[in-house]
Amino acid sequence: MNYIPNILFATALFFGIGFFAKNIKKLVRNIRLGKTVDTSDNKAERWKNMINIALGQSKIVRRPVSGVLHVIVYAGFVIINIEVMEIVIDGLFGTHRIFAEVLPHSIYGFLIGSFEILSLLVLVSVTVFWIRRNVIKIARFWKSEMTSWPKNDGNYILYFEMVLMSLFLIMNATDLHFQAMDSGNLISQFIAPLFSGLSDGTLHVIERAAWWIHIVGILVFLNYLYYSKHLHILLAFPNTFYASVKPKGEMNNLEAVTKEVMMMMDPNADPFAMPEEAEDEEVPEKFGASDVRDLNWVQLMGAYTCTECGRCTSSCPANLTGKTLSPRKIMMDTRDRLEEVGKNIDSNKGAFVDDGKQLLDDYISREELWACTTCNACVEECPVSISPLSIILEMRRYLVMEQSAAPAELNNMMGNIENNGAPWPYNQMDRLNWVNEN
């Protein structure tokens, strides 16, 4: 028996999965650069969110056309992986359609027939996606942040899926043994006549070539995920589970600030007293965030999970009125900066060396941050529960509390609250003067 194909297959599988594991390890390391955050609350609600949003695609289908097409591609990706299991077993042990031997004829035919129908539906869906992107040119795919790589990345994935689905159908159409079964070849039976003039040997070569290119293509696709926006295929589930379950608009309180306010409000507190434990306390961390390592790990995972679909930006009132803010860009910039920090650590043997850059100003401008209305539209629209707003608020907090760099209008408002107890420039005695004007 010739074991060379099995050895070649095992080698390709080993290196493909090994390289993928290496990148996943790097991904986890980068996410863990973020600060810790408590995600132990409301476990039942978190499981519900993951099942409804990540598994059930509940937020995707709010936009019916793209939503239904995405569900088809998603179902195809998940279900057709059963066929990949058969390919792996056949490749390692030199068998051919092993499931056809261990499963009842009708069940195997039903499975392969389902895969073929799904393959055709996926082909139709990704073709429509390609037309929407490149012919109709839907506006959210052509915003300024969608430069050459993000724009091409979306098309590369569509091409990958077109080729993989086509290879699967060609593989079935040129498999004489499978076609002779006359069970499960619901789509491939109509493709088989295209190869009717070829010899059995030539058909076998085409079938084997399609088989090999199909599985190698899957391994290439698997490793491409790390560099692509389609990493959300893996991260959508943990991201929807760990996403905040607090009411939208609720900001977290800083413990250090809370302690100061409580002390100021305590009539018995001595403002000049030095607590006994003060000497043992660590130096307080800076307020807010100016770089990716100031954000928490859930926010960093959200940056990697971003699908770049642009639903957040297309719903952002600031963006719709011509402001520079794009919530999608916030997430893309965060991911790009995090990748830069990760490469810095890799090139310096596990230690970060200051590169003179940060997320604030070098990637995200102050104009973008202050354009946000904090309306939560981006959070509500995101199909995988990412919160660009949480990053915007942390960076604003840094500007206000660390640099006193709030816009003049905001400084005026805070001064009025401090002096007058209200945002308006009227002292408390004059608040009701408007009544006398009538």
Protein Blocks (a to p, Z undefined) as FASTA:
>chain_A
ZZklmmmmmmmmmmmmmmmmmmmmmmmmmmmmpccddfkgokllmmmmmmmmmmnommmm
mpmmlmmmmmmmmmmmmmmmmmmmmmmmmmmnopahkllmmpcfklmmmmmmmmmmmmmm
mmmmmmmmmmmmmmnopaklmcfklcfklmmmmmmmmmmmmmmmmmmmmmmmmmmklmmn
ogoilmlmmmmmmmmmpcfklmmmmmmmmmmmmmmmmmmmmmmmmmpmklmmmmmmmmmm
mpcfbdehiacddfklmmmmmmmmmmkbcfkbccfklmmpccdddehjfbfklpcfklmm
mmmmpgolommmmmmmklmnopabdfklmmmmmmmmmmmmmmmmmmngopacdehiafeh
jlmcfklmmmpgolommmmmpmnlpafklmmmmmmmmmmmmnopacfklmmmmmmmmmno
pabfcdfklmmmmmmmZZ
